[in-house]
Amino acid sequence: MTVPYAAIGVLFSLLSHSVFAQHEPVEDKKDSSSLLSVFRNGKTEGHFRYFFMTTDNKKGLTDYHAHAAGGGLCYATAGFHGFRLGIGGFFIFNTGSSDLVKTDPSTQQVNRYEIGLFDIENPSNKNDIDRLEELYLSYSWKKNSVVLGKQIINTPFINPQDGRMRPTGVEGIWLKTKTGTAKIDGGLLWGISPRSTVRWFNIGQSIGIYPQGVNESGKPSDYKEHISSNFIGIIGISYPVSSRLKIQLWEQLTQQVSNTILLQADQQFGENKEEHYYAAVQTIIQHSIKNGGNHDPAHTYMPKGNNAVSFGARLGWKEKHQDISFNYTRITQQGRYLMPREWGRDPFFTFLPRERNEGFGDLDAWMLQYKKQFGESGFQLYTGMGYYQLPDVLNTRLNKYGMPSYTQLNIELQYHFNGLLKGTQAQLLYVYKGQEGDSHNNDKYVINKVNASLFNLILNYRF
């Protein structure tokens, strides 16, 4: 029995013993002063998930496919003078996939997408893929809450990035509070379990689990297990200047690695919340701290003195059942924007699922996005079309992952079932990425990057 099963099994056996194995009958009523009542009136949630993914690469390059299925439980006690205890875990099975360990013969490149459905540290494991995801103690009072332990948070730089089987989790202390009209989120993190892994890592160890790309001189990066960092400090403030203008400021300090600040303003035009135009602007400023994680330049994550600046803009129109927006991102040529991909997806307005713009400088991106809800039918459509102009793949100072300029088309259809199948959600996602930049006749810059189609079918059942 692995750790998640053991932890959940012990908890539920204790609960069942308390509820059903008493020699004397227990009155069935809530009592905030009774631990028995706290556990008996807790809430259990379940989740089953199936994920099919396949990549159709350029002719002559290896294609991949994967089937993943899994499920999990999460339990939280009822409140006890403001306190709650929560625990949750998830298991995954590889139910029929390509050989995800095998490299492409012509480029020697490894699988990129499908491997993330399982454990990227042990891709040959097909049966014993499980994780203790949540184990926390929370306390709430008035409009405030604090959570200590393993949990899931959502910030611009650290977020669930739930595009595989399971989200990214963190371990630490997290506070949510409200002062007047301002909302404040913040905390101290000392552990991370990235998406597509089953273990928990300290902050430094979590950097480099995913592919590391190349350093500025063009040599393979080698910072995995070489980064010295014990904690991340985060604070975010959201302030409504008026009923139509909101400003948010986030700062994230990764000990001995980097400091990153995001400032964003969102403006609504017109008083009608159901139908209006809107606009937003964003800037991100980042710089390295000390030696960027290691005094040896060959093993550091962020070069000493590294600075990066990005700007973003959005203009859109929204009504009750549809939303259309034009988005732009600029990362200056001052340096690479670096944020461990293990921690979350990009906060850029031009982000589209299945690709990132982290690791680049001198980037211009344009993206048109359209969202449509078909009345009360349960159908939702999400589409996006973007053009991403990157530095040449040989410009390793500003192109960490050898990605050529590209276009990307996303078409996603979701359906939420009702009636007998209420709680079930189906999602179909098609992605095409076309090559726009020069690959210099080297297909290692093409495979799993451009001239490729991705097909995803996801089924979720929550109860």
MISE-301996 format. One record per residue (C-alpha): x, y, z; residue number from 0. Coordinates in nm, 2 decimals, m for minus. Layout:
N
> X Y Z NUM
...
// end
This chain:
463
> 0.00 0.00 0.00 0
> 0.15 0.33 m0.11 1
> 0.14 0.65 0.09 2
> m0.18 0.81 m0.05 3
> m0.37 0.49 m0.01 4
> m0.24 0.43 0.34 5
> m0.32 0.79 0.45 6
> m0.67 0.79 0.30 7
> m0.73 0.44 0.42 8
> m0.63 0.52 0.78 9
> m0.85 0.83 0.78 10
> m1.16 0.66 0.65 11
> m1.12 0.35 0.87 12
> m1.11 0.58 1.17 13
> m1.42 0.76 1.05 14
> m1.61 0.44 0.99 15
> m1.50 0.31 1.33 16
> m1.62 0.62 1.50 17
> m1.95 0.63 1.31 18
> m2.05 0.26 1.29 19
> m1.86 0.06 1.55 20
> m1.99 0.22 1.87 21
> m2.14 m0.01 2.13 22
> m2.37 0.27 2.24 23
> m2.59 0.46 1.99 24
> m2.47 0.82 1.92 25
> m2.73 1.09 1.87 26
> m2.72 1.21 1.51 27
> m2.69 1.58 1.56 28
> m2.43 1.85 1.49 29
> m2.23 1.97 1.79 30
> m1.95 2.21 1.73 31
> m1.79 2.10 2.06 32
> m1.78 1.73 1.96 33
> m1.49 1.60 1.75 34
> m1.72 1.31 1.65 35
> m1.96 1.56 1.50 36
> m1.68 1.74 1.32 37
> m1.57 1.42 1.15 38
> m1.92 1.28 1.08 39
> m2.03 1.61 0.92 40
> m1.73 1.65 0.70 41
> m1.74 1.66 0.32 42
> m1.60 1.40 0.08 43
> m1.55 1.48 m0.29 44
> m1.44 1.24 m0.56 45
> m1.30 1.27 m0.91 46
> m1.25 1.02 m1.19 47
> m1.06 1.13 m1.50 48
> m0.98 0.98 m1.84 49
> m0.73 1.15 m2.08 50
> m0.65 1.05 m2.44 51
> m0.37 1.24 m2.61 52
> m0.19 1.20 m2.94 53
> 0.07 1.40 m3.13 54
> 0.09 1.38 m3.51 55
> 0.43 1.51 m3.60 56
> 0.58 1.60 m3.94 57
> 0.61 1.31 m4.18 58
> 0.92 1.10 m4.10 59
> 0.92 1.19 m3.73 60
> 0.79 0.97 m3.45 61
> 0.42 1.01 m3.35 62
> 0.30 0.93 m3.00 63
> m0.03 0.85 m2.82 64
> m0.14 0.78 m2.46 65
> m0.44 0.67 m2.26 66
> m0.45 0.76 m1.89 67
> m0.72 0.69 m1.63 68
> m0.74 0.76 m1.26 69
> m0.94 0.87 m0.97 70
> m0.91 1.02 m0.62 71
> m1.08 1.13 m0.30 72
> m1.06 1.45 m0.10 73
> m1.21 1.48 0.25 74
> m1.25 1.79 0.47 75
> m1.39 1.79 0.82 76
> m1.67 2.02 0.93 77
> m1.56 2.34 1.10 78
> m1.45 2.33 1.47 79
> m1.42 2.68 1.60 80
> m1.29 2.79 1.26 81
> m1.05 2.50 1.21 82
> m1.08 2.23 0.94 83
> m0.86 1.93 0.85 84
> m0.83 1.82 0.49 85
> m0.67 1.52 0.31 86
> m0.67 1.40 m0.05 87
> m0.49 1.17 m0.29 88
> m0.51 1.05 m0.65 89
> m0.40 0.74 m0.85 90
> m0.33 0.71 m1.22 91
> m0.30 0.41 m1.46 92
> m0.13 0.40 m1.80 93
> m0.40 0.20 m1.98 94
> m0.24 0.18 m2.33 95
> 0.02 0.41 m2.47 96
> 0.32 0.44 m2.70 97
> 0.67 0.36 m2.57 98
> 0.72 0.70 m2.41 99
> 1.08 0.61 m2.32 100
> 1.19 0.55 m2.68 101
> 1.35 0.85 m2.86 102
> 1.29 0.96 m3.21 103
> 1.56 0.78 m3.43 104
> 1.65 1.07 m3.65 105
> 1.66 1.35 m3.39 106
> 1.72 1.16 m3.06 107
> 1.45 1.38 m2.91 108
> 1.22 1.24 m2.64 109
> 0.85 1.25 m2.61 110
> 0.72 1.59 m2.49 111
> 0.34 1.59 m2.43 112
> 0.21 1.24 m2.36 113
> 0.48 1.16 m2.10 114
> 0.33 1.44 m1.88 115
> 0.01 1.23 m1.82 116
> 0.21 1.00 m1.59 117
> 0.53 1.03 m1.39 118
> 0.80 1.21 m1.59 119
> 1.06 1.08 m1.35 120
> 0.97 0.72 m1.43 121
> 0.79 0.71 m1.76 122
> 0.80 0.33 m1.78 123
> 0.59 0.30 m1.47 124
> 0.23 0.21 m1.57 125
> 0.06 0.10 m1.25 126
> 0.20 0.26 m0.94 127
> 0.14 0.63 m1.00 128
> m0.02 0.79 m0.70 129
> 0.03 1.10 m0.49 130
> m0.08 1.25 m0.16 131
> m0.20 1.58 m0.29 132
> m0.35 1.76 0.00 133
> m0.29 1.74 0.37 134
> m0.37 2.06 0.55 135
> m0.51 2.24 0.85 136
> m0.70 2.56 0.78 137
> m0.84 2.83 1.00 138
> m1.11 3.09 0.90 139
> m1.24 3.40 1.07 140
> m1.46 3.68 0.94 141
> m1.34 3.73 0.58 142
> m0.99 3.58 0.64 143
> m0.84 3.23 0.61 144
> m0.50 3.07 0.65 145
> m0.40 2.72 0.53 146
> m0.10 2.52 0.65 147
> 0.03 2.22 0.47 148
> m0.01 2.06 0.13 149
> m0.26 2.24 m0.08 150
> m0.33 2.39 m0.43 151
> m0.30 2.76 m0.49 152
> m0.36 2.98 m0.80 153
> m0.13 3.28 m0.86 154
> 0.01 3.43 m1.18 155
> 0.34 3.23 m1.15 156
> 0.24 2.92 m0.94 157
> m0.08 2.76 m1.04 158
> m0.25 2.42 m1.10 159
> m0.17 2.43 m1.48 160
> m0.42 2.14 m1.50 161
> m0.35 2.04 m1.86 162
> m0.26 1.68 m1.78 163
> m0.40 1.43 m1.53 164
> m0.32 1.62 m1.21 165
> m0.24 1.98 m1.10 166
> 0.07 2.12 m0.94 167
> 0.05 2.13 m0.56 168
> 0.24 2.33 m0.30 169
> 0.34 2.29 0.06 170
> 0.35 2.59 0.29 171
> 0.14 2.85 0.47 172
> m0.11 3.06 0.26 173
> m0.32 3.35 0.38 174
> m0.63 3.52 0.22 175
> m0.76 3.84 0.38 176
> m0.96 4.14 0.29 177
> m0.89 4.50 0.41 178
> m1.16 4.74 0.31 179
> m1.21 4.67 m0.06 180
> m0.86 4.53 m0.11 181
> m0.80 4.16 m0.13 182
> m0.46 4.02 m0.02 183
> m0.32 3.68 m0.09 184
> 0.02 3.57 0.02 185
> 0.24 3.32 0.19 186
> 0.56 3.12 0.23 187
> 0.61 2.80 0.04 188
> 0.88 2.54 0.11 189
> 0.76 2.24 m0.10 190
> 0.62 2.17 m0.45 191
> 0.49 1.86 m0.63 192
> 0.48 1.96 m0.99 193
> 0.22 1.84 m1.24 194
> 0.33 1.51 m1.39 195
> 0.52 1.39 m1.08 196
> 0.43 1.19 m0.77 197
> 0.69 1.31 m0.53 198
> 0.72 1.63 m0.32 199
> 1.04 1.84 m0.36 200
> 1.19 2.13 m0.18 201
> 1.21 2.45 m0.38 202
> 1.55 2.41 m0.53 203
> 1.49 2.04 m0.62 204
> 1.17 2.13 m0.81 205
> 1.36 2.34 m1.06 206
> 1.49 2.12 m1.35 207
> 1.25 1.82 m1.34 208
> 1.12 1.93 m1.67 209
> 1.35 1.96 m1.98 210
> 1.61 2.23 m1.91 211
> 1.69 2.36 m2.26 212
> 2.02 2.53 m2.32 213
> 2.21 2.81 m2.14 214
> 2.29 3.14 m2.29 215
> 2.61 3.00 m2.45 216
> 2.42 2.72 m2.62 217
> 2.54 2.44 m2.40 218
> 2.28 2.20 m2.24 219
> 2.16 2.35 m1.91 220
> 2.26 2.16 m1.61 221
> 2.09 2.31 m1.31 222
> 1.88 2.01 m1.20 223
> 1.96 1.92 m0.84 224
> 2.21 2.21 m0.83 225
> 1.99 2.49 m0.72 226
> 2.01 2.61 m0.36 227
> 1.67 2.77 m0.26 228
> 1.46 2.69 0.05 229
> 1.15 2.90 0.01 230
> 0.93 3.12 m0.21 231
> 0.76 3.43 m0.07 232
> 0.45 3.56 m0.25 233
> 0.22 3.85 m0.20 234
> m0.07 3.96 m0.42 235
> m0.29 4.27 m0.38 236
> m0.61 4.32 m0.58 237
> m0.77 4.67 m0.54 238
> m1.09 4.79 m0.72 239
> m1.02 5.16 m0.79 240
> m1.38 5.18 m0.90 241
> m1.66 4.95 m1.00 242
> m1.50 4.93 m1.35 243
> m1.13 4.95 m1.28 244
> m0.93 4.69 m1.09 245
> m0.55 4.69 m1.03 246
> m0.35 4.39 m0.91 247
> 0.01 4.37 m0.80 248
> 0.20 4.05 m0.74 249
> 0.55 3.99 m0.61 250
> 0.73 3.66 m0.60 251
> 1.07 3.62 m0.44 252
> 1.25 3.28 m0.48 253
> 1.53 3.27 m0.23 254
> 1.87 3.30 m0.39 255
> 1.72 3.27 m0.74 256
> 1.50 3.56 m0.86 257
> 1.25 3.83 m0.78 258
> 0.95 3.88 m1.02 259
> 0.69 4.16 m1.01 260
> 0.36 4.17 m1.20 261
> 0.14 4.48 m1.23 262
> m0.19 4.46 m1.42 263
> m0.49 4.69 m1.47 264
> m0.83 4.58 m1.60 265
> m1.09 4.83 m1.72 266
> m1.45 4.78 m1.81 267
> m1.62 5.03 m2.04 268
> m1.99 5.09 m1.97 269
> m2.21 5.00 m1.68 270
> m2.37 4.69 m1.82 271
> m2.18 4.39 m1.67 272
> m2.34 4.14 m1.91 273
> m2.25 4.34 m2.23 274
> m1.95 4.57 m2.25 275
> m1.61 4.64 m2.39 276
> m1.30 4.59 m2.18 277
> m0.92 4.65 m2.18 278
> m0.62 4.54 m1.98 279
> m0.25 4.62 m1.96 280
> 0.02 4.42 m1.79 281
> 0.39 4.44 m1.72 282
> 0.63 4.19 m1.56 283
> 0.97 4.29 m1.43 284
> 1.22 4.02 m1.33 285
> 1.58 4.01 m1.20 286
> 1.81 3.75 m1.06 287
> 1.92 3.74 m0.70 288
> 2.28 3.67 m0.61 289
> 2.40 3.40 m0.85 290
> 2.06 3.28 m0.97 291
> 2.07 2.96 m0.76 292
> 2.43 2.84 m0.79 293
> 2.77 3.02 m0.78 294
> 2.89 2.80 m1.07 295
> 2.76 2.95 m1.40 296
> 2.74 2.60 m1.55 297
> 2.48 2.49 m1.29 298
> 2.28 2.81 m1.22 299
> 1.92 2.85 m1.32 300
> 1.92 3.23 m1.38 301
> 2.25 3.39 m1.49 302
> 2.39 3.65 m1.25 303
> 2.26 4.00 m1.35 304
> 1.98 3.86 m1.56 305
> 1.70 4.10 m1.62 306
> 1.37 4.06 m1.81 307
> 1.08 4.29 m1.89 308
> 0.75 4.21 m2.06 309
> 0.45 4.42 m2.16 310
> 0.10 4.30 m2.25 311
> m0.23 4.45 m2.37 312
> m0.58 4.32 m2.42 313
> m0.89 4.47 m2.59 314
> m1.22 4.28 m2.59 315
> m1.60 4.27 m2.61 316
> m1.81 4.05 m2.39 317
> m2.18 3.97 m2.35 318
> m2.37 3.71 m2.16 319
> m2.29 3.41 m2.39 320
> m1.98 3.52 m2.58 321
> m1.64 3.69 m2.54 322
> m1.39 3.80 m2.81 323
> m1.05 3.96 m2.74 324
> m0.73 4.07 m2.91 325
> m0.42 4.02 m2.71 326
> m0.05 4.12 m2.74 327
> 0.27 4.04 m2.55 328
> 0.61 4.18 m2.58 329
> 0.92 4.04 m2.40 330
> 1.21 4.28 m2.46 331
> 1.55 4.17 m2.58 332
> 1.70 4.27 m2.24 333
> 1.70 3.91 m2.14 334
> 1.51 3.58 m2.11 335
> 1.19 3.57 m1.90 336
> 1.25 3.27 m1.68 337
> 1.00 3.10 m1.45 338
> 1.03 2.72 m1.38 339
> 0.77 2.54 m1.59 340
> 0.73 2.30 m1.31 341
> 0.54 2.57 m1.11 342
> 0.27 2.69 m1.35 343
> 0.17 2.82 m1.68 344
> 0.25 3.17 m1.83 345
> 0.05 3.47 m1.70 346
> 0.07 3.64 m2.05 347
> m0.25 3.75 m2.22 348
> m0.14 3.56 m2.53 349
> m0.11 3.22 m2.36 350
> m0.27 2.92 m2.54 351
> m0.28 2.57 m2.39 352
> 0.00 2.33 m2.51 353
> 0.27 2.59 m2.55 354
> 0.47 2.83 m2.34 355
> 0.66 3.16 m2.40 356
> 0.87 3.12 m2.09 357
> 1.24 3.10 m2.16 358
> 1.25 3.37 m2.43 359
> 1.35 3.73 m2.49 360
> 1.28 3.96 m2.78 361
> 0.94 3.80 m2.83 362
> 0.63 3.95 m3.00 363
> 0.30 3.76 m2.98 364
> m0.05 3.84 m3.11 365
> m0.35 3.63 m3.03 366
> m0.72 3.65 m3.12 367
> m0.95 3.45 m2.88 368
> m1.32 3.37 m2.90 369
> m1.54 3.21 m2.63 370
> m1.90 3.10 m2.69 371
> m2.16 2.94 m2.46 372
> m2.45 2.79 m2.64 373
> m2.74 2.91 m2.42 374
> m2.82 2.65 m2.15 375
> m2.73 2.35 m2.36 376
> m2.41 2.28 m2.17 377
> m2.19 2.33 m2.48 378
> m1.90 2.58 m2.46 379
> m1.66 2.67 m2.75 380
> m1.31 2.81 m2.70 381
> m1.10 2.91 m2.99 382
> m0.77 3.09 m3.03 383
> m0.54 3.18 m3.31 384
> m0.19 3.33 m3.24 385
> 0.13 3.43 m3.41 386
> 0.45 3.41 m3.20 387
> 0.76 3.57 m3.33 388
> 1.07 3.44 m3.15 389
> 1.44 3.49 m3.19 390
> 1.62 3.25 m3.42 391
> 1.67 2.90 m3.27 392
> 2.05 2.96 m3.29 393
> 2.02 3.28 m3.08 394
> 2.06 3.08 m2.75 395
> 2.10 3.40 m2.54 396
> 1.73 3.47 m2.60 397
> 1.59 3.13 m2.71 398
> 1.63 2.87 m2.43 399
> 1.43 2.58 m2.58 400
> 1.52 2.60 m2.95 401
> 1.17 2.69 m3.06 402
> 1.12 2.86 m3.40 403
> 0.86 3.13 m3.46 404
> 0.52 2.96 m3.50 405
> 0.15 3.00 m3.55 406
> m0.10 2.82 m3.32 407
> m0.46 2.73 m3.36 408
> m0.67 2.60 m3.07 409
> m1.02 2.47 m3.10 410
> m1.18 2.34 m2.78 411
> m1.53 2.21 m2.72 412
> m1.66 2.14 m2.37 413
> m1.99 1.98 m2.27 414
> m2.14 1.96 m1.92 415
> m2.39 1.68 m1.88 416
> m2.71 1.70 m1.68 417
> m2.97 1.44 m1.57 418
> m2.84 1.09 m1.51 419
> m2.48 1.20 m1.60 420
> m2.47 1.52 m1.40 421
> m2.12 1.58 m1.27 422
> m1.97 1.46 m1.60 423
> m1.77 1.69 m1.83 424
> m1.63 1.61 m2.17 425
> m1.36 1.81 m2.34 426
> m1.22 1.79 m2.69 427
> m0.92 2.00 m2.78 428
> m0.74 2.02 m3.11 429
> m0.41 2.22 m3.15 430
> m0.21 2.29 m3.46 431
> 0.13 2.46 m3.45 432
> 0.27 2.57 m3.78 433
> 0.63 2.66 m3.84 434
> 0.72 3.02 m3.93 435
> 1.09 3.05 m3.83 436
> 1.40 2.88 m3.97 437
> 1.48 2.54 m3.83 438
> 1.82 2.53 m4.02 439
> 1.73 2.19 m4.17 440
> 1.75 2.03 m3.82 441
> 1.44 1.85 m3.72 442
> 1.53 1.86 m3.35 443
> 1.38 2.22 m3.37 444
> 1.06 2.08 m3.53 445
> 0.96 1.75 m3.36 446
> 0.69 1.81 m3.09 447
> 0.73 2.18 m3.15 448
> 0.60 2.29 m3.49 449
> 0.43 2.13 m3.80 450
> 0.24 1.92 m3.55 451
> m0.12 1.85 m3.46 452
> m0.23 1.75 m3.11 453
> m0.56 1.58 m3.02 454
> m0.69 1.56 m2.67 455
> m1.00 1.40 m2.53 456
> m1.07 1.44 m2.16 457
> m1.36 1.30 m1.95 458
> m1.42 1.41 m1.59 459
> m1.67 1.29 m1.34 460
> m1.69 1.47 m1.01 461
> m1.91 1.38 m0.71 462
// end
